Amino acid sequence: MPKIAVVTDTGCDLPAALCQQYGIQTIPLEVRFGKEAYLEGELSLEAFWAKVQGGGRPGTSQPATGKYEEAFASWINQGYDVLCLTITGKHSGTFNSAYAAARSFPEHVTVYDTLSLSLAQGYQIIAAARAAAEGLALPQIMARLESIRDRTHMFIGLDTIEFLKAGGRADSVMPVLERAVRVLHIKPTLSVIEGQLKFGGVDRSHDRCVRRIRDEVLKHAPAEALVVIHTRLPDEAANLARDLCALLKFPFEQALVGEAGPVLSCHAGPGVIAAAIVARA
C-alpha cells in the first residue's frame, strides 16, 4: 500500500514549522495589488498591511492547475499517493484547480474539500498528516476527516464589511450585512456552515461581538480542538483563547491561535476575531 502525502494550500494559515513537522506541502495562493502579484509567503503580513494602509486594494487568486500538477507528480514519482485538502470550494476556486490537476493522475490523487478555512482548515490537515503517519489507509483517513468536518463550528466577527464586499466572495450574504451595518452601525458575526459564510448576528460593539463568538463556541462543548484566528488583534485573540480554554477545560497549549495570512486578510480586513471548535465525538 503506497504511503500517503498530504498537500494543501496556504489558505490554511499553518505555520511553516508545523508543516515541516508533519511533512505537509503547501501550494501558495496569490495576492495582487493592481498589476503587482505575490505568492503567499513572498509578502509578509507587515508588508501586506503597509500596502493596504497606503491605499492599495488587494485581490486574490487560486493556484494555477500546473502548480498542483508539479506537486502531485513529485510525490507520485517518490512512490506516494496524494491526499490534497483545500480551502472551502464555496468561496474559492482552489478546489477546482486541484481537482483538474488530479485528473492527470488517476487513482493516485484524492482531492478533499475541507469546507473550512484558516486554522480550522489547518486542524483537518494536521489530522490527515497524523493519520497518514500512523499508516492508516485512505478510506480510514477520509472517514476521520469527514467526522472532523461535520463537527467543526466556526464563528467570525467583522470590524468592517468593505473588504468582504470588495472581494466578491460572499455575495449571498452581503445584502443583509449591508443593511445591518448601514442602518444600525453594528458589528456583524458570520458563521461557516457547510463551507459557506452565513449571517450569524449583529452586536452594537466589538466587545459584545466577541462575547457572542465565545457563547456560540461554548454551545458545542466539549472540545476536541479549539482554534482562534485574528487580523491585527494578537492580544485580544490570545485573551479569547485563554478564556475559551478555561471555560472548556481545554489545554491552552493545544489550541491553534494565529493571525490570518495575506490571502484571507484580503477578504476579512483588519480587526477580525474568529473562533472555531471541533466538538468532541
C-alpha positions as CSV (number, residue, x, y, z in Angstrom):
1,M,0.0,0.0,0.0
2,P,1.6,3.3,-1.0
3,K,2.4,5.9,1.6
4,I,0.2,9.0,1.5
5,A,1.5,12.5,1.1
6,V,-0.6,15.5,2.3
7,V,-0.8,18.6,0.2
8,T,-2.8,21.7,0.9
9,D,-2.9,25.4,0.1
10,T,-1.7,28.4,2.1
11,G,-5.3,29.3,3.0
12,C,-4.8,27.1,6.0
13,D,-2.5,29.6,7.7
14,L,-0.5,26.8,9.3
15,P,2.9,28.0,10.5
16,A,5.8,26.7,8.4
17,A,7.2,24.8,11.5
18,L,4.1,22.8,11.8
19,C,4.0,21.9,8.1
20,Q,7.6,20.8,8.3
21,Q,6.9,18.8,11.4
22,Y,4.1,16.8,9.7
23,G,5.6,16.8,6.2
24,I,2.8,18.9,4.8
25,Q,3.3,20.6,1.4
26,T,1.5,23.9,0.9
27,I,0.7,25.4,-2.5
28,P,0.7,29.2,-2.3
29,L,-2.4,31.2,-3.3
30,E,-1.7,34.6,-4.9
31,V,-2.2,38.1,-3.6
32,R,-2.5,41.0,-6.0
33,F,-2.2,44.8,-5.7
34,G,-3.1,46.1,-9.2
35,K,-0.5,44.7,-11.5
36,E,1.7,43.5,-8.7
37,A,1.3,39.8,-7.8
38,Y,2.8,37.9,-4.9
39,L,2.7,34.3,-4.0
40,E,1.5,34.0,-0.4
41,G,4.7,33.7,1.6
42,E,6.6,36.2,-0.6
43,L,4.8,39.1,1.1
44,S,5.0,39.3,4.9
45,L,1.9,40.3,6.9
46,E,3.6,43.6,7.8
47,A,4.3,44.4,4.2
48,F,0.8,43.4,3.2
49,W,-0.8,45.7,5.7
50,A,1.5,48.5,4.9
51,K,0.3,48.3,1.3
52,V,-3.3,48.3,2.4
53,Q,-2.8,51.3,4.7
54,G,-1.1,53.0,1.8
55,G,-4.3,52.8,-0.2
56,G,-3.7,49.5,-2.0
57,R,-6.7,47.4,-2.9
58,P,-5.8,43.7,-2.6
59,G,-7.2,40.8,-4.5
60,T,-6.5,37.1,-4.6
61,S,-6.3,34.2,-7.0
62,Q,-6.2,30.4,-6.5
63,P,-3.1,28.5,-7.5
64,A,-2.7,27.5,-11.2
65,T,-3.5,23.9,-12.0
66,G,0.1,23.5,-13.1
67,K,1.4,24.2,-9.6
68,Y,-0.7,21.3,-8.3
69,E,0.4,19.0,-11.2
70,E,4.0,19.7,-10.3
71,A,3.5,18.9,-6.6
72,F,1.4,15.7,-7.3
73,A,3.9,14.4,-9.9
74,S,6.8,14.9,-7.4
75,W,5.2,12.8,-4.7
76,I,3.9,10.1,-7.0
77,N,7.4,9.7,-8.5
78,Q,8.6,9.1,-5.0
79,G,6.1,6.3,-4.6
80,Y,3.4,8.1,-2.7
81,D,-0.3,8.6,-3.3
82,V,-1.5,12.1,-2.6
83,L,-4.3,13.5,-0.4
84,C,-4.9,17.1,-1.2
85,L,-7.1,19.2,1.2
86,T,-8.3,22.6,0.0
87,I,-9.9,25.7,1.5
88,T,-13.6,25.7,1.1
89,G,-14.7,25.4,-2.5
90,K,-17.8,27.5,-1.8
91,H,-15.7,30.7,-1.7
92,S,-12.6,29.8,-3.7
93,G,-11.7,28.2,-7.0
94,T,-8.8,26.4,-5.3
95,F,-10.6,23.0,-5.1
96,N,-11.3,23.2,-8.8
97,S,-7.7,23.8,-9.6
98,A,-6.5,20.9,-7.5
99,Y,-9.3,18.6,-8.9
100,A,-8.4,19.5,-12.5
101,A,-4.7,18.6,-11.8
102,A,-5.7,15.4,-10.1
103,R,-7.3,14.1,-13.3
104,S,-3.8,13.8,-14.8
105,F,-3.0,11.2,-12.1
106,P,-6.0,8.8,-11.9
107,E,-6.1,6.5,-8.8
108,H,-3.1,8.3,-7.3
109,V,-4.6,11.7,-6.1
110,T,-7.6,12.4,-3.9
111,V,-8.8,16.0,-3.6
112,Y,-10.9,16.8,-0.5
113,D,-12.8,20.0,0.2
114,T,-12.4,20.9,3.9
115,L,-15.4,23.3,3.7
116,S,-13.3,25.4,6.1
117,L,-10.6,28.0,6.1
118,S,-7.6,29.3,8.0
119,L,-6.6,27.3,11.1
120,A,-9.9,25.4,11.2
121,Q,-8.9,24.0,7.8
122,G,-5.4,23.6,9.3
123,Y,-6.7,21.3,12.0
124,Q,-8.1,18.9,9.4
125,I,-4.8,19.0,7.6
126,I,-2.8,18.1,10.7
127,A,-5.3,15.3,11.4
128,A,-4.8,13.9,7.9
129,A,-1.0,14.1,8.3
130,R,-1.1,12.3,11.7
131,A,-3.3,9.6,10.3
132,A,-1.1,9.1,7.3
133,A,1.9,8.8,9.6
134,E,0.1,6.2,11.6
135,G,-0.2,4.2,8.4
136,L,-4.0,4.4,8.0
137,A,-5.4,3.6,4.7
138,L,-7.1,6.3,2.6
139,P,-10.7,5.2,3.4
140,Q,-9.9,5.4,7.1
141,I,-8.3,8.8,6.8
142,M,-11.2,10.1,4.8
143,A,-13.7,8.8,7.4
144,R,-11.7,10.6,10.1
145,L,-11.7,13.9,8.1
146,E,-15.4,13.8,7.3
147,S,-16.1,13.3,11.0
148,I,-14.0,16.3,11.9
149,R,-15.5,18.4,9.2
150,D,-19.0,17.6,10.4
151,R,-18.1,18.5,14.0
152,T,-16.4,21.9,13.2
153,H,-18.3,25.1,14.1
154,M,-16.7,28.4,13.1
155,F,-17.7,32.0,14.0
156,I,-16.2,35.2,12.6
157,G,-16.6,38.7,13.9
158,L,-16.0,41.5,11.4
159,D,-15.0,45.1,12.2
160,T,-15.7,46.2,8.6
161,I,-17.5,44.6,5.6
162,E,-15.7,46.6,3.0
163,F,-13.0,44.1,2.3
164,L,-15.5,41.2,2.2
165,K,-17.7,43.2,-0.3
166,A,-14.7,44.2,-2.5
167,G,-13.5,40.6,-2.7
168,G,-16.8,39.4,-4.2
169,R,-16.6,36.0,-2.4
170,A,-19.6,36.5,-0.1
171,D,-22.3,38.0,-2.4
172,S,-25.0,35.8,-1.0
173,V,-24.7,37.3,2.5
174,M,-23.8,40.9,1.5
175,P,-27.3,42.4,1.2
176,V,-28.3,41.6,4.8
177,L,-24.8,42.7,6.1
178,E,-25.0,46.0,4.2
179,R,-28.5,46.8,5.5
180,A,-27.5,46.0,9.1
181,V,-24.2,47.9,9.1
182,R,-25.7,50.9,7.2
183,V,-28.8,51.3,9.4
184,L,-27.6,50.1,12.8
185,H,-23.8,50.8,12.6
186,I,-23.1,47.4,14.3
187,K,-20.6,44.7,14.2
188,P,-21.7,41.6,12.3
189,T,-20.9,38.0,13.0
190,L,-20.7,35.3,10.4
191,S,-20.8,31.5,10.8
192,V,-19.3,28.9,8.4
193,I,-22.0,26.3,7.5
194,E,-21.1,23.6,5.1
195,G,-18.3,25.7,3.8
196,Q,-20.4,28.8,3.2
197,L,-20.4,32.1,5.0
198,K,-23.8,32.8,6.6
199,F,-25.1,35.7,8.6
200,G,-24.8,34.9,12.3
201,G,-26.0,38.0,14.1
202,V,-25.2,41.7,15.0
203,D,-23.9,43.5,18.0
204,R,-23.5,47.1,18.9
205,S,-19.9,46.9,20.0
206,H,-16.8,44.9,19.3
207,D,-16.8,43.5,22.8
208,R,-20.3,42.2,22.5
209,C,-19.4,40.6,19.2
210,V,-16.5,38.8,20.9
211,R,-18.9,37.6,23.7
212,R,-21.3,36.3,21.0
213,I,-18.5,34.3,19.4
214,R,-17.4,32.9,22.8
215,D,-21.0,31.9,23.7
216,E,-21.6,30.3,20.3
217,V,-18.4,28.2,20.7
218,L,-19.4,27.1,24.2
219,K,-22.7,25.7,22.8
220,H,-20.6,22.9,21.2
221,A,-18.6,21.8,24.2
222,P,-16.8,19.6,25.0
223,A,-14.0,20.3,22.6
224,E,-11.7,18.0,20.6
225,A,-9.9,21.0,19.2
226,L,-10.0,24.8,19.5
227,V,-9.0,27.5,17.1
228,V,-8.7,31.3,17.4
229,I,-7.9,33.5,14.4
230,H,-7.5,37.2,14.1
231,T,-6.3,40.0,11.9
232,R,-4.1,42.6,13.7
233,L,-5.5,41.7,17.2
234,P,-2.9,39.4,18.7
235,D,-3.5,40.3,22.4
236,E,-7.3,40.0,22.0
237,A,-7.0,36.7,20.3
238,A,-4.7,35.3,23.0
239,N,-7.2,36.5,25.7
240,L,-10.2,34.9,23.9
241,A,-8.2,31.7,23.5
242,R,-7.4,31.7,27.3
243,D,-11.0,32.4,28.2
244,L,-12.3,29.6,26.0
245,C,-9.7,27.1,27.2
246,A,-10.6,27.9,30.8
247,L,-14.3,27.6,30.2
248,L,-13.9,24.4,28.1
249,K,-11.3,22.9,30.3
250,F,-9.2,22.6,27.2
251,P,-5.3,22.7,27.4
252,F,-4.2,26.1,26.1
253,E,-1.0,24.7,24.6
254,Q,-3.1,22.5,22.3
255,A,-5.2,25.4,20.9
256,L,-4.3,26.7,17.5
257,V,-4.1,30.5,17.7
258,G,-2.8,32.8,15.0
259,E,-3.2,35.6,12.5
260,A,-4.8,35.1,9.1
261,G,-2.4,35.4,6.3
262,P,-2.5,37.9,3.5
263,V,-4.9,35.9,1.3
264,L,-7.7,35.7,3.9
265,S,-6.9,39.2,5.2
266,C,-7.7,40.5,1.7
267,H,-11.3,39.4,2.3
268,A,-11.6,39.9,6.0
269,G,-9.9,43.2,6.6
270,P,-8.4,44.4,9.9
271,G,-10.0,43.9,13.3
272,V,-11.3,40.4,12.7
273,I,-11.7,38.0,15.6
274,A,-12.8,34.4,14.9
275,A,-13.0,31.1,16.8
276,A,-13.8,27.5,15.8
277,I,-14.4,24.4,17.8
278,V,-14.3,20.8,16.8
279,A,-16.9,19.2,19.1
280,R,-15.7,16.0,20.7
281,A,-17.1,12.9,19.0
